[in-house]
């Protein structure tokens, strides 16, 4: 009897955690897939096709779950602003990936909770404890060691252009998150993401569609299309939906803890698929960043 209860509890636990775990694995590998495409497509081109495939996959999920597609007029402004911020965020991030490694990108994006805490402290008068302040200093110290490769004097705008752009995308994501708190979109996760992606696609269309864009698409290899399918269907479609569902099913801190795994997924897949080197200094500075982030997330 008791072993049966133990097995049941284990199955329920696995049922609860698979969604955030799978989402984080997809997102960690997304930097690698994006990096592999930058020789074939522009950053805007990658984002554009990713959005189209994401819209299709989310639409299929919404239809399968028989969602109502009614959209309230009063929500259009909030969706547009969120889409504009999100589009800017992705463009900065993917452009930064052109000039830095996928591994560095994974570690830098991991510092988002620290930036959010600091922005909340400065602009929204949110309290930060001594432990959180120390954690923020530790996380940024690890970040400086990471991007400088141990030589802090070598940091400059030219040689660290990609790292700084990716760091900038961490700020834009924080802005997106703060604005998202103010916007109440009372829709199922799949519909919220669908409306957001469609608006982003409309915003990008005038600056993306061109003869060069179609010529590049025509020249894509099977591997390129596979990477795009992974980004659009799994990273933008499935991962966003199951993450949003996990946030509604489990405590936010329990779900958010899975994000600590994302940089490690990125580093491993970058080593496996892009032959990026894993150095002791990178791992050490990355672990320092994660320790700092954990301290900042403590309540």
KAHUPE-V436467 format. One record per pair of residues at least 12 apart in sequence whose C-alpha atoms are under 10 Angstrom apart, sorted by the first residue. I is the first residue (numbers start at 1). J is the second residue. D is the distance in whole Angstrom. If there is no record, write none. Layout:
<<I,J,D> <I,J,D>>
//
This chain:
<<16,246,8> <16,249,8> <16,250,8> <16,255,10> <17,246,8> <17,249,10> <17,250,9> <17,254,9> <17,255,8> <17,258,9> <18,242,9> <18,243,10> <18,246,9> <19,238,10> <19,239,8> <19,240,10> <19,241,9> <19,242,5> <19,243,6> <19,244,9> <19,245,8> <19,246,6> <19,247,10> <19,255,9> <20,239,8> <20,240,10> <20,242,7> <20,243,5> <20,244,9> <20,245,9> <20,246,6> <20,247,8> <20,250,10> <20,254,9> <20,255,6> <20,256,8> <20,257,9> <20,258,7> <20,259,8> <21,239,10> <21,242,10> <21,243,9> <21,246,10> <21,255,9> <21,257,10> <21,258,6> <21,259,9> <21,261,9> <21,262,9> <22,234,10> <22,235,10> <22,238,9> <22,239,7> <22,242,8> <22,243,9> <22,258,10> <23,234,8> <23,235,7> <23,236,10> <23,238,8> <23,239,4> <23,240,7> <23,241,9> <23,242,7> <23,243,6> <23,244,10> <23,246,10> <23,258,9> <23,259,9> <23,262,9> <24,235,9> <24,239,8> <24,240,10> <24,243,9> <24,256,10> <24,258,7> <24,259,6> <24,260,9> <24,261,7> <24,262,6> <24,263,9> <24,265,8> <24,266,10> <25,235,9> <25,239,9> <25,258,9> <25,259,9> <25,261,8> <25,262,6> <25,263,10> <25,264,9> <25,265,6> <25,266,8> <25,269,10> <26,230,8> <26,231,8> <26,234,7> <26,235,5> <26,236,9> <26,238,9> <26,239,7> <26,240,10> <26,262,9> <26,265,9> <26,266,9> <27,106,9> <27,231,9> <27,234,9> <27,235,6> <27,236,9> <27,239,8> <27,240,9> <27,259,9> <27,262,7> <27,263,9> <27,265,9> <27,266,8> <28,102,9> <28,103,10> <28,105,10> <28,106,7> <28,107,10> <28,235,9> <28,259,9> <28,261,8> <28,262,5> <28,263,6> <28,264,8> <28,265,5> <28,266,5> <28,267,8> <28,268,9> <28,269,8> <28,270,10> <29,102,9> <29,106,9> <29,230,9> <29,231,9> <29,235,9> <29,262,8> <29,263,9> <29,264,10> <29,265,6> <29,266,5> <29,267,9> <29,268,9> <29,269,6> <29,270,8> <29,273,10> <30,102,9> <30,106,10> <30,227,9> <30,228,10> <30,230,8> <30,231,6> <30,232,10> <30,234,9> <30,235,7> <30,236,9> <30,265,10> <30,266,8> <30,269,9> <31,93,9> <31,94,8> <31,97,8> <31,101,9> <31,102,6> <31,103,8> <31,104,10> <31,105,7> <31,106,7> <31,231,9> <31,263,10> <31,265,10> <31,266,7> <31,267,10> <31,269,9> <31,270,8> <32,97,9> <32,101,9> <32,102,6> <32,103,8> <32,105,9> <32,106,9> <32,227,9> <32,231,10> <32,265,10> <32,266,7> <32,267,9> <32,268,10> <32,269,7> <32,270,6> <32,271,9> <32,272,10> <32,273,8> <32,274,7> <33,102,9> <33,223,10> <33,224,9> <33,226,9> <33,227,5> <33,228,8> <33,229,10> <33,230,8> <33,231,7> <33,266,10> <33,269,9> <33,270,9> <33,273,9> <33,274,9> <34,46,7> <34,47,9> <34,50,10> <34,94,7> <34,97,8> <34,98,9> <34,102,9> <34,224,10> <34,227,7> <34,228,8> <34,230,10> <34,231,8> <35,94,8> <35,95,10> <35,96,10> <35,97,6> <35,98,7> <35,99,10> <35,100,9> <35,101,8> <35,102,6> <35,227,10> <35,270,9> <35,274,9> <36,97,10> <36,98,10> <36,102,9> <36,223,9> <36,224,8> <36,227,8> <36,228,10> <36,270,10> <36,273,9> <36,274,8> <37,98,10> <37,220,9> <37,223,9> <37,224,6> <37,225,9> <37,227,7> <37,228,8> <38,94,9> <38,95,9> <38,97,8> <38,98,7> <38,224,10> <39,98,9> <39,224,10> <40,216,7> <40,217,8> <40,219,8> <40,220,7> <40,221,9> <40,224,8> <41,212,10> <41,213,8> <41,215,10> <41,216,6> <41,217,8> <41,219,10> <41,220,8> <41,224,9> <42,91,10> <42,94,9> <42,95,8> <42,98,9> <42,208,9> <42,212,10> <42,213,8> <42,216,9> <43,90,9> <43,91,6> <43,92,9> <43,93,9> <43,94,6> <43,95,6> <43,96,9> <43,97,9> <43,98,8> <43,208,10> <44,87,9> <44,90,9> <44,91,6> <44,92,10> <44,94,8> <44,95,9> <44,204,8> <44,205,10> <44,207,8> <44,208,6> <44,209,9> <44,213,9> <45,91,10> <45,204,9> <45,205,10> <45,207,10> <45,208,6> <45,209,8> <45,212,10> <45,213,7> <45,214,9> <45,216,9> <45,217,9> <46,90,10> <46,91,9> <46,94,8> <46,208,10> <46,213,10> <46,217,10> <46,227,10> <46,228,7> <46,231,9> <46,232,10> <47,87,8> <47,90,7> <47,91,8> <47,94,8> <47,200,10> <47,201,9> <47,204,9> <47,208,9> <47,228,9> <47,231,9> <47,232,9> <48,87,10> <48,197,10> <48,200,9> <48,201,7> <48,202,10> <48,203,10> <48,204,7> <48,205,8> <48,208,7> <48,209,9> <48,232,10> <49,201,9> <49,217,9> <49,225,10> <49,228,7> <49,229,9> <49,231,9> <49,232,7> <50,197,10> <50,201,10> <50,227,10> <50,228,6> <50,229,7> <50,230,9> <50,231,6> <50,232,4> <50,233,8> <50,234,10> <50,235,9> <50,236,7> <50,237,9> <51,194,10> <51,196,10> <51,197,6> <51,198,8> <51,199,10> <51,200,8> <51,201,6> <51,204,10> <51,228,10> <51,231,9> <51,232,6> <51,233,9> <51,236,7> <51,237,9> <52,197,8> <52,198,8> <52,200,10> <52,201,7> <52,232,7> <52,233,9> <52,236,10> <52,237,10> <53,197,10> <53,228,8> <53,229,7> <53,230,9> <53,231,8> <53,232,5> <53,233,6> <53,234,9> <53,236,8> <53,237,8> <54,193,9> <54,194,8> <54,197,7> <54,198,9> <54,228,10> <54,229,9> <54,230,10> <54,231,8> <54,232,4> <54,233,5> <54,234,8> <54,235,8> <54,236,5> <54,237,5> <54,238,8> <54,240,9> <55,190,10> <55,193,8> <55,194,6> <55,195,9> <55,196,9> <55,197,6> <55,198,7> <55,201,9> <55,232,8> <55,233,8> <55,236,8> <55,237,7> <56,194,9> <56,232,9> <56,233,8> <56,237,8> <57,190,10> <57,194,9> <57,232,8> <57,233,6> <57,234,8> <57,236,9> <57,237,5> <57,238,7> <58,189,10> <58,190,6> <58,191,8> <58,192,10> <58,193,8> <58,194,6> <58,195,10> <58,197,9> <58,232,10> <58,233,8> <58,234,10> <58,236,8> <58,237,5> <58,238,7> <58,239,10> <58,240,9> <58,241,8> <59,190,8> <59,191,8> <59,193,10> <59,194,7> <59,195,10> <59,237,9> <60,190,10> <60,237,10> <61,190,7> <61,191,9> <61,237,9> <61,238,8> <61,241,9> <62,188,9> <62,189,9> <62,190,6> <62,191,7> <62,194,9> <62,241,10> <63,190,10> <65,190,9> <67,187,10> <67,188,8> <67,190,9> <67,191,8> <68,187,9> <68,188,9> <68,191,9> <69,187,9> <69,191,7> <69,194,10> <69,195,9> <70,187,9> <70,191,9> <71,185,10> <71,187,9> <71,191,9> <71,192,10> <71,195,9> <72,185,9> <72,186,10> <72,187,10> <74,185,10> <75,183,8> <75,184,8> <75,185,7> <75,186,9> <76,185,10> <76,195,9> <76,196,10> <76,199,9> <77,183,9> <78,179,9> <78,180,8> <78,182,9> <78,183,6> <78,184,8> <78,185,8> <78,196,10> <79,180,9> <79,183,8> <79,184,10> <79,185,8> <79,192,8> <79,193,10> <79,195,7> <79,196,6> <79,197,10> <79,198,10> <79,199,7> <79,200,9> <80,195,9> <80,196,8> <80,198,10> <80,199,6> <80,200,8> <80,202,10> <80,203,9> <81,176,9> <81,179,9> <81,180,9> <81,183,10> <81,196,10> <81,199,9> <81,200,10> <82,175,9> <82,176,6> <82,177,9> <82,179,7> <82,180,7> <82,183,9> <82,196,7> <82,199,9> <82,200,9> <83,176,9> <83,193,10> <83,195,9> <83,196,6> <83,197,7> <83,198,9> <83,199,6> <83,200,5> <83,201,9> <83,202,10> <83,203,8> <84,176,9> <84,196,9> <84,199,8> <84,200,7> <84,203,7> <84,204,9> <85,172,7> <85,173,8> <85,174,10> <85,175,8> <85,176,6> <85,177,10> <85,179,9> <85,200,9> <86,169,10> <86,172,8> <86,173,7> <86,175,9> <86,176,7> <86,177,10> <86,196,9> <86,197,9> <86,200,8> <87,172,10> <87,196,10> <87,197,9> <87,199,9> <87,200,6> <87,201,9> <87,203,8> <87,204,8> <88,169,8> <88,172,7> <88,173,9> <88,200,10> <88,204,10> <89,165,10> <89,166,9> <89,168,8> <89,169,5> <89,170,8> <89,171,8> <89,172,5> <89,173,6> <89,174,10> <89,175,9> <89,176,8> <90,166,10> <90,169,7> <90,172,9> <90,173,9> <91,165,10> <91,166,10> <91,169,8> <92,162,9> <92,164,10> <92,165,6> <92,166,7> <92,167,9> <92,168,7> <92,169,6> <92,170,9> <92,172,9> <93,105,8> <93,109,9> <93,162,9> <93,163,9> <93,164,10> <93,165,6> <93,166,5> <93,167,8> <93,168,8> <93,169,5> <93,170,8> <93,172,9> <93,173,10> <94,162,9> <94,165,9> <94,166,8> <94,169,9> <95,161,10> <95,162,7> <95,165,7> <95,166,8> <95,169,10> <96,160,10> <96,161,7> <96,162,4> <96,163,6> <96,164,7> <96,165,5> <96,166,5> <96,167,9> <96,168,9> <96,169,9> <97,161,10> <97,162,6> <97,163,8> <97,165,8> <97,166,7> <98,161,10> <98,162,7> <98,163,10> <98,165,10> <99,158,10> <99,159,9> <99,160,8> <99,161,7> <99,162,4> <99,163,8> <99,164,10> <99,165,9> <99,166,10> <100,147,9> <100,159,9> <100,160,8> <100,161,8> <100,162,5> <100,163,6> <100,164,9> <100,165,9> <100,166,9> <101,162,8> <101,163,8> <101,267,10> <101,270,8> <101,274,9> <101,276,8> <101,277,10> <102,263,10> <102,266,7> <102,267,7> <102,269,9> <102,270,6> <102,271,9> <102,274,9> <102,276,8> <103,263,7> <103,264,9> <103,265,9> <103,266,6> <103,267,5> <103,268,8> <103,269,9> <103,270,6> <103,271,8> <103,274,10> <103,276,8> <103,277,9> <103,278,8> <103,282,9> <103,286,10> <104,143,9> <104,146,7> <104,147,7> <104,162,9> <104,163,7> <104,166,9> <104,263,9> <104,266,9> <104,267,8> <104,282,8> <104,286,9> <105,147,10> <105,162,9> <105,163,7> <105,164,10> <105,165,10> <105,166,6> <105,167,8> <105,263,8> <105,266,8> <105,267,9> <106,166,9> <106,261,10> <106,262,7> <106,263,5> <106,264,8> <106,265,8> <106,266,6> <106,267,7> <106,270,10> <106,286,9> <107,142,10> <107,143,8> <107,146,8> <107,147,10> <107,167,10> <107,260,10> <107,262,8> <107,263,5> <107,264,8> <107,266,8> <107,267,9> <107,282,9> <107,283,10> <107,285,9> <107,286,6> <107,287,9> <107,289,8> <107,290,8> <108,139,10> <108,140,10> <108,142,10> <108,143,7> <108,144,10> <108,146,9> <108,147,9> <108,163,8> <108,164,9> <108,166,7> <108,167,6> <108,168,10> <108,169,9> <108,170,8> <108,263,8> <108,286,9> <108,289,9> <109,166,7> <109,167,7> <109,168,10> <109,169,8> <109,170,6> <109,171,9> <109,173,9> <109,262,9> <109,263,8> <110,139,10> <110,143,10> <110,167,10> <110,170,8> <110,259,8> <110,260,7> <110,261,9> <110,262,8> <110,263,7> <110,286,9> <110,289,8> <110,290,7> <110,293,8> <111,136,9> <111,139,7> <111,140,8> <111,143,8> <111,167,8> <111,170,7> <111,171,10> <111,260,10> <111,286,10> <111,289,7> <111,290,8> <111,292,9> <111,293,7> <112,167,9> <112,169,9> <112,170,5> <112,171,7> <112,172,10> <112,173,8> <112,174,7> <112,293,9> <113,136,9> <113,170,9> <113,173,10> <113,174,8> <113,256,10> <113,259,10> <113,292,10> <113,293,7> <113,294,9> <113,296,7> <113,297,7> <114,132,9> <114,133,9> <114,135,8> <114,136,6> <114,137,9> <114,139,8> <114,140,9> <114,170,10> <114,174,10> <114,289,10> <114,292,8> <114,293,6> <114,294,9> <114,295,9> <114,296,6> <114,297,8> <115,136,8> <115,139,10> <115,140,10> <115,167,10> <115,170,7> <115,171,7> <115,173,10> <115,174,7> <115,175,10> <115,293,10> <115,296,10> <116,170,9> <116,171,8> <116,173,9> <116,174,5> <116,175,8> <116,177,8> <116,178,8> <116,296,10> <117,132,8> <117,133,9> <117,136,9> <117,174,9> <117,293,10> <117,296,7> <117,297,8> <118,132,9> <118,133,9> <118,136,8> <118,296,9> <119,171,9> <119,174,8> <119,175,9> <119,178,9> <120,174,9> <120,178,8> <124,178,10> <128,296,8> <128,298,10> <128,299,9> <129,295,10> <129,296,9> <129,298,9> <129,299,8> <130,295,10> <130,296,9> <131,292,9> <131,295,6> <131,296,7> <131,297,10> <131,298,8> <131,299,9> <132,292,8> <132,293,9> <132,294,9> <132,295,6> <132,296,4> <132,297,7> <132,298,7> <132,299,9> <133,292,9> <133,295,9> <133,296,7> <134,292,8> <134,295,8> <134,296,8> <135,288,9> <135,289,9> <135,290,9> <135,291,7> <135,292,4> <135,293,6> <135,294,7> <135,295,5> <135,296,5> <135,297,9> <135,298,9> <136,289,9> <136,291,10> <136,292,6> <136,293,7> <136,294,9> <136,295,8> <136,296,6> <136,297,10> <137,289,9> <137,292,7> <137,293,10> <137,296,10> <138,285,10> <138,288,7> <138,289,7> <138,290,9> <138,291,8> <138,292,5> <138,293,8> <138,295,9> <138,296,10> <139,285,9> <139,286,9> <139,287,9> <139,288,6> <139,289,4> <139,290,7> <139,291,7> <139,292,4> <139,293,6> <139,294,9> <139,295,9> <139,296,9> <140,285,10> <140,288,9> <140,289,7> <140,292,8> <140,293,9> <141,285,8> <141,288,8> <141,289,8> <141,292,9> <142,281,10> <142,282,9> <142,284,8> <142,285,5> <142,286,7> <142,287,8> <142,288,5> <142,289,5> <142,290,9> <142,291,9> <142,292,8> <143,163,10> <143,167,10> <143,282,10> <143,285,7> <143,286,7> <143,288,8> <143,289,6> <143,290,10> <144,285,9> <144,289,10> <145,281,8> <145,282,8> <145,284,9> <145,285,6> <145,286,9> <145,288,10> <145,289,10> <146,163,10> <146,281,7> <146,282,6> <146,283,9> <146,284,9> <146,285,6> <146,286,7> <146,288,10> <146,289,9> <147,159,10> <147,160,7> <147,162,10> <147,163,7> <147,164,9> <147,282,9> <147,285,9> <148,160,8> <148,163,10> <149,279,10> <149,281,7> <149,282,8> <149,285,9> <150,281,7> <150,282,9> <150,285,9> <188,241,9> <188,244,9> <188,245,9> <189,240,8> <189,241,6> <189,242,8> <189,243,9> <189,244,6> <189,245,7> <189,248,9> <190,237,9> <190,238,9> <190,240,8> <190,241,6> <190,242,9> <190,244,8> <190,245,9> <191,241,9> <192,241,9> <192,244,10> <193,236,9> <193,237,8> <193,240,7> <193,241,8> <193,244,9> <194,237,9> <194,241,10> <197,236,9> <197,237,10> <243,255,8> <243,256,10> <253,297,9> <253,298,9> <256,297,10> <257,294,9> <257,297,9> <259,290,10> <260,287,10> <260,289,10> <260,290,7> <260,291,9> <260,293,9> <260,294,8> <261,290,9> <263,283,10> <263,286,8> <263,287,10> <263,290,9> <264,283,9> <264,286,9> <264,287,10> <267,282,10> <267,283,9>>
//
